[in-house]
Amino acid sequence: VVAGPGVNLLTEYDPDLGGHLSIVTAGPPAGVWLFRGGVWSLLSPDVPLNARQTWRTIYSSYVPERHAHLILDWPGNFVWLDARTLTWTPAVAAPEWIDSHTYDSARSRVWALHHDTDGVRVHIYDPATDSWSTPGTPATVPPPPAYGKAATAPMFRYVSAWDRCVFVWADVGGGFQGGPTETWIYRP
């Protein structure tokens, strides 16, 4: 196990840089980090995100057509990061708070979920037009997570070999010690 700088972004592979990107929002060692060849390197100490103010977990989907990461910046805004040039660009806001998102390589779209006690809703982001659509809620959706449950990225991921999105919710139990999980498959 290689110790990292601290992880606020659950690392996403960047094929342009040939390694995993991690964003640390507070600290030291705040910044954009790259893990490649078993070594962590600080690419930039600059993290111009809302989440920069405190420790936050940030979620990302790499979009190859843009050579950039679509990053969910709390409290629900999205920004693009082109790690090759360390360029940050705002993306259009989502229609509501987004909890999890994943890139669908077959459709060149980002599937996003809002999930809480009022249910689960699916939204689709089109990177080419920088726009959102809401196809409606699928007929069968996972039950909304109750108090003490987690249903967050990276528990929602597109699997290209199946052409399906996989969604996992977990009962994290007291003190985040674990509990039962359920896995749901969503067909885009």
C-alpha positions, -999 to +999 in steps of 0.1 A: +000+000+000+014+034-010+004+063+013-011+092-006-015+129+002-049+124+016-079+118-006-108+141-010-114+131-047-119+094-050-091+089-076-101+088-112-077+074-139-065+100-164-053+083-196-037+116-208-014+117-178-012+079-174-021+079-138-047+084-111-057+120-102-066+130-067-078+164-054-071+173-018-093+203-008-078+214+025-048+209+045-017+208+037-013+190+014-041+207-006-038+205-044-041+184-075-021+152-071-011+125-096-003+089-087+018+073-114+044+045-113+039+040-075+047+077-067+025+107-058+034+140-074+019+174-066+008+189-100-006+221-085-015+235-051-044+254-067-078+240-061-104+267-070-135+249-058-162+257-033-151+227-015-117+243-010-128+258+022-131+226+042-124+189+039-150+176+014-152+145-007-154+154-044-165+131-072-152+130-107-160+113-141-133+114-168-148+124-202-124+113-230-140+135-257-130+166-236-098+151-222-111+164-188-126+154-155-162+165-147-160+173-110-189+176-086-180+205-064-202+208-033-228+221-029-237+207-063-219+227-089-199+211-116-165+222-130-142+208-157-105+201-149-082+195-178-053+180-159-029+183-189-030+221-186-045+224-151-073+245-165-106+248-145-138+257-164-173+259-149-200+236-163-237+243-163-254+236-129-274+204-124-311+206-120-308+196-084-283+183-059-264+154-075-250+126-052-234+102-076-224+104-113-206+082-139-195+086-175-213+063-201-187+057-229-213+041-252-235+072-253-209+099-244-231+110-215-228+114-178-255+097-157-262+113-124-283+104-095-300+123-068-309+101-039-324+109-005-355+101+015-378+114-012-365+089-037-340+084-065-340+105-097-318+101-128-304+130-147-282+130-179-255+155-187-244+159-223-208+172-223-210+183-260-239+207-254-232+214-217-268+207-209-289+185-185-320+164-192-342+143-169-356+112-185-378+104-155-374+079-128-370+043-138-399+020-129-377+001-104-352+021-084-332+013-053-349+023-021-338+057-009-310+054+016-322+058+052-303+075+080-270+057+085-269+044+050-245+055+023-252+056-014-225+077-029-198+076-056-179+055-064-209+033-057-225+043-090-204+034-120-209+026-157-196-008-167-189-007-205-186-045-208-223-048-196-235-015-210-251-009-176-247+013-146-241-004-112-254+013-081-246+000-046-260+013-014-245+002+019-256+002+055-225+018+069-236+010+105-225+028+136-191+045+132-190+035+096-181-001+105-200-018+078-231-037+072-252-052+045-252-039+009-275-041-021-264-039-057-287-026-084-282-026-122-296+003-142-299+000-180-294+034-197 
